[in-house]
């Protein structure tokens, strides 16, 4: 089972990027996002992690939907918390997504299908903008993040077999590097550093939504993309 060998929330914070500016508010609108994805200006993604996937062989193709909800007051990002019984990334914060199926025409089809299956998001509310660089995960997937605007009113409902919770986080919070932590895991043969973006819960459960790993790196790439 591909579960972490460590509790990421307990690992030390080795850096917080308070010196980097947040993405300006005028770039965090639906119109500005459309314009940026049409713009081919160069930008530099975060360097990929230097690790080999746990499963042998070539990574399997997969896609996630990065759903940016066009709320009337501010944009938000929709996330899921994965069910605790899953073999991959159990209990972690993620975007709707999964492996490509033979009938999927492309990565967009995969992302939309997975979003429909996991959270019942109807594609008629989704405006695909483009995608970010693919990532190879330790669980053996080559994941393409498909970025899209989601237009209310829409409804979502969790597939209990995969999703424990659905929630939203303001895009402005995620696009502020002051909220981007770098944590470090040391082990016998080396170390691994990863991004985390804990977001306070505003309900009776308290605590935080601990966004980390591949999901946080995708968001960091979105920050780099929008900042360029």
N, C-alpha and C positions, 0 to 999 in steps of 0.2 A: 504494500500500500504506500502511495506517495505522500506521506505525511511529513511535516517538518521534523527535523531532529532537534529542534529548539523552539522556545517560545519567543517569537520575534518582539513582542511587547516588552520583554524583560532584558533585551540586549542593549548595550550602551549606545547612546547617541554620540557619534564622533564628529558630526558637522550639522549645522543648520545654515541654509543659504540666505541669511538676512541681508547680505550685501547685494544680492540681485534684485532688480526692481520687479514689482508685480506687473502683470499685463494691464495696460491702461484700460479704463472702463469703456472707452469708445471702441475698443477692439473686442469687447465682450458683448456684442449684440448679434442678433441673427444676421443682419445685413453685413456686418463686418466679417463674420465667419464665412459667409458665402463668398465675399470678395477675396478673402485670404486664400481659400481653397482654389480659386480661379487663378491666383497669382503664382507664378512659377519661380519666385525668388529663392535663392539658395538658403539653406539653413543646415545646422549641424545637429543630428540626433545624439542622444546619450550613447556612449560606447557600449557595445554588447558585453554582457558578462562572459568571462572566460571559464566556461564549464561545459562538460559534456552531458547531454540528456541521460537520465538514468536508464531508460529502456534502450536496448541495442538497436542498431539500424538507423535508417533515415527518419528524421522527425516527421510526424503526421501533420498534414495540412489542417488548419483550423482557422476560425475567425471569431471575433467578438464585435458586438455593436457597442460603440461609445455613444450613448443616447443623451444628447444635450437638449433638455426640455425648455421650450420657448415660453416660459412663464411671463406674464404681463409685466411684472416688476423687475425681474432679473432672471438670467439663465441659470439652470441647475443641471446637475448630472445625475442620472438615474443609475443606481447600483443594486446588486443583489448580495445577500449573504447566503453562501452555499450551505446546503443541509449538512448536518454533522455526521451523517452516516456514509457520505460519499468517499470513494477511495482516493480521488484526486482533489486536493485543495479543500478538504472538508472544513466547513465553518468559516472560510475566508471570504473577504469582500472581493467581488469580481464584477465584471460586466457580463451581460447575457451573451452566451456564445458556446462554441464547442467544435467538435471535429467536422470536417467537410464530409458530405455524403455523395455517393456517385451521381445522384440526380441534381445536385447543386450546380447551377450554371457557372458560378464564380464566387468570390469571397463575399460579395454583397448578398447573394442568395443564401449563403451559409449563415451569415450574421442575422439576416431578417428571419430565416426559418427558426434559428435557435432562440431569438427573442420572442417569436410567437409561441414556441413550445415551452419556454421557461417562465415567461411572465405574461403571456397572452397579449402581447403588444401587436396591434394590427398594423400592417405595413402601410395602410392608407394614411396613417398619421406620421409617417417617417419620410423625411427629406434627406437623402444621402448626399453628403458634401464631398467626401473623398476618403482617403485612408492614410494612416501613418505607417512607418516602416514596420515590417514584420519582425517578430521576436521568436527566438527559440527558447522554450521553457525546459526546466529540469525534468519535467514529466514527459518530455519527448514530443512536444507539439511545436509546429511552426505557425505562429498565430499572427494574423493580419487584423489590426484594429480598424474597423470601419466607422468613421465619424459621421454622425447624422443629427439633424435637428428633429425633435419630436414635438408635434403641434397639438396642444390641448384643443378641445376636451378629448381625453382618451381614458381608457380604463386599463388597469393591469391587475393580474391575479397570479399568484405564485403557484407553480407546479410543485406540490409538496414533496415529490420524490427527488427534486433537485435544489429547490430554493426554500430557505427558511424565512427570508425577509426581503422586502423591497423598500428602498428609501432613496432620498435625494439629498445632494450636497450642493451648496452654491458654487457655481463655476468660479466666481471671484476668489473664493477661499482656496480652491485647488490651483489657481493660476498665480498664487502669491508664494514665492519661494521661502518666505519667512515661515511657512507651514510645511516645508519640505525638509524632513530629517534624513540624515544618512546614518544608518546603524551598521554594526559590524558583528559578524559571527566568526569566531576563531575555532579552528579544529586542528587535528593533528597534522594534516598535510598542507594547511594553508588558512586562508580567510576568505570570507565573502562579505561584500558590502552591498547594501540595498537601500532603496528609498522607502520612507514611510510617511504617511500624511494622516495622522490621527485627527478625526473630526468629532467634536463633543456631541454626544447624544442629547436631545432635548425632550426626553420622555422619562417616565418613571423608572426605566431600567438604569439610567445613568451611565457613566463611563464614556467610552468613545467607540466610534466605528474605526477600527484599525485598518486603514488602507495601506497595503505594502506590496513588495515583490513586483511581479510583472504588471499588475494593475497600476501601481504607483509609477513604474517606469513609463508606461504608456502615457500617463498624465503628465509626467515630466517632459516627454517628447512633445506633447501637445503644447506645453508651456514654451519650449524652445521654438516650435513652429510659429506660434502666435506672436512671439517676441521678436522674431527676425525682421 
